[in-house]
């Protein structure tokens, strides 16, 4: 997902996006949505099947 779309999603959740890197921002979104803030930490496999970031995360 492009950074612009990530920022858009974050703003809808009321998160401040200034100076945050993409990974940090996605993790903040994950937390705000009640998920584990684990984006980018999986090594080829992720058991968070309900997460909207799974495709970007385990590339």
RODO-2510 file (C-alpha; in nm, 4 decimals, decimal comma):
residues 59
     n   res          X          Y          Z
     1     x     0,0000     0,0000     0,0000
     2     x     0,1317     0,3430    -0,0887
     3     x     0,2267     0,5816     0,1912
     4     x    -0,0491     0,8271     0,0943
     5     x    -0,3140     0,5596     0,1537
     6     x    -0,1482     0,4568     0,4810
     7     x    -0,1567     0,8190     0,6033
     8     x    -0,5222     0,8465     0,4977
     9     x    -0,6139     0,5373     0,6988
    10     x    -0,4194     0,6668     1,0004
    11     x    -0,5920     1,0042     0,9903
    12     x    -0,9330     0,8342     0,9845
    13     x    -0,8315     0,6658     1,3106
    14     x    -0,7229     0,9988     1,4592
    15     x    -0,3502     0,9239     1,4488
    16     x    -0,0869     1,1891     1,3868
    17     x     0,1266     1,0929     1,0891
    18     x     0,3982     1,3589     1,0813
    19     x     0,7558     1,2306     1,0662
    20     x     0,6535     0,8660     1,1011
    21     x     0,8066     0,6047     0,8767
    22     x     0,5724     0,3669     0,6961
    23     x     0,6463     0,0720     0,9262
    24     x     0,5937     0,2809     1,2410
    25     x     0,2700     0,4223     1,1073
    26     x     0,1304     0,0829     1,0108
    27     x     0,2149    -0,0524     1,3562
    28     x     0,0340     0,2442     1,5141
    29     x    -0,2683     0,1694     1,2942
    30     x    -0,2554    -0,1971     1,3943
    31     x    -0,2601    -0,0980     1,7627
    32     x    -0,5449     0,1491     1,7105
    33     x    -0,7469    -0,1265     1,5420
    34     x    -0,6868    -0,3644     1,8334
    35     x    -0,4344    -0,5849     1,6534
    36     x    -0,0775    -0,6759     1,7409
    37     x     0,1658    -0,4043     1,6219
    38     x     0,3808    -0,6568     1,4379
    39     x     0,4069    -0,5246     1,0799
    40     x     0,7332    -0,6284     0,9166
    41     x     0,8400    -0,8696     1,1896
    42     x     0,7088    -1,1937     1,0367
    43     x     0,9612    -1,4158     0,8649
    44     x     0,7649    -1,5479     0,5680
    45     x     0,4561    -1,6479     0,7679
    46     x     0,1916    -1,4555     0,9605
    47     x    -0,0927    -1,5968     1,1687
    48     x    -0,2836    -1,2654     1,1788
    49     x    -0,5201    -1,3617     0,8965
    50     x    -0,7641    -1,0776     0,9708
    51     x    -0,5014    -0,8071     0,9319
    52     x    -0,5365    -0,5861     0,6243
    53     x    -0,1551    -0,5488     0,6002
    54     x    -0,0718    -0,9195     0,5653
    55     x     0,0077    -0,9033     0,1927
    56     x     0,2527    -0,6137     0,2350
    57     x     0,3979    -0,7596     0,5525
    58     x     0,5088    -1,1055     0,4413
    59     x     0,6357    -1,0140     0,0929
***
